[in-house]
């Protein structure tokens, strides 16, 4: 079945009775793209605007055909859009006029929606949103849906059937904003079953939204589980967001940094620790490093130039923890010289150097 793409661009120019939701007018044109007609609507130029796009089965457009001065219609419960103009085999253009159905608007107001503007009612017409559809959604436990949420429901074509399917899948307490998120992300029953195959009943609504937004599927989860790690949904979310792969995990294990769990991996990756950094640390003479050591080295930016300075100052046997403490306390070459002078010309041992740096009277000691 052929379809037509309808897009509204910018604000439509209005009849004087715009505020009364009477008649809206504008321009349209059509182009043939990839064998399908794409129909665009917009307003007169240089006005603040809004955008809208949707597709329709051609049989929904009453009277659509090629020719000169043709007239065709899009009829819906919310009103009728009348299109007039010329259509050839490849393009077309003309004007349109939308007349809202006042009884439809009145019924919406009785339900409690008296704040929709003309543009929103035009959206309802384009999406063929019926009063019965709204009542069916309300009957599923969604009383008092905020107006902006209802506009989202209409724009996304969320149907009562879609919501029922989500309820039947075990999420009958899902909130309307979460339903909107599901639909916007393309979550359906098949997607839910796919995600549940990873963790079973542990998949919360929030997990489903986050997994889908990040593109986590059963295939990705199985690859990560094949590493032998004990993973929960939050671990997978962190891994995906940080770009942790089985190859990254394998490289760290081969580097011999000891046992690493999911939390260690998240911390290591977030600090940018990789096999190249580990090799660089070893070239600096730092041996037997575990994940905690590597994270500290990254956090405090302990690099080769600093370690070379410490060793040149005479601390060849200082442990990594002591060098880290030096870095944290901002011990530099100048301070080491002053501390040596204060220590009767003898290089203080690492612990003594740290004590001197921490001393409350250090500003007056090294004048």
Number of C-alpha atoms within 10 A of each C-alpha: 5 10 15 21 18 20 19 21 17 19 20 23 18 18 14 10 10 14 11 12 20 16 19 21 23 20 21 22 21 22 20 15 11 7 9 14 21 21 22 20 24 23 22 13 11 8 11 9 14 13 11 16 15 16 15 17 11 17 13 14 18 13 14 17 15 15 13 12 12 15 19 16 18 21 18 18 18 24 22 19 22 18 26 19 19 19 21 14 11 13 16 20 20 18 18 23 19 22 18 24 17 14 12 16 19 13 13 17 13 10 12 13 16 13 10 14 12 17 15 15 20 20 19 20 24 26 19 18 21 17 15 10 16 19 14 15 21 14 11 13 13 15 11 11 17 13 14 10 13 18 17 16 22 21 19 14 16 20 15 18 12 15 22 14 14 20 15 10 14 11 15 14 11 15 13 19 15 14 20 20 18 22 19 17 15 12 18 16 14 10 15 18 13 15 23 17 15 19 15 11 10 12 18 14 17 12 15 21 21 16 19 18 15 12 13 18 16 16 12 15 18 12 12 21 16 10 14 9 13 11 17 14 18 13 16 20 17 18 21 18 14 15 12 18 14 13 11 14 20 11 13 20 14 10 16 13 17 13 10 16 14 18 12 14 21 18 17 21 18 16 15 14 18 16 15 11 14 21 14 13 18 13 11 14 12 15 14 11 18 15 21 13 16 21 20 15 22 15 12 12 13 19 14 14 9 17 21 13 13 20 13 11 15 13 18 11 11 16 13 18 12 16 21 20 16 20 19 13 12 11 18 14 14 10 15 19 17 15 23 16 14 15 14 9 11 11 19 21 14 17 13 13 20 17 13 19 19 11 11 10 10 13 9 7 12 12 6
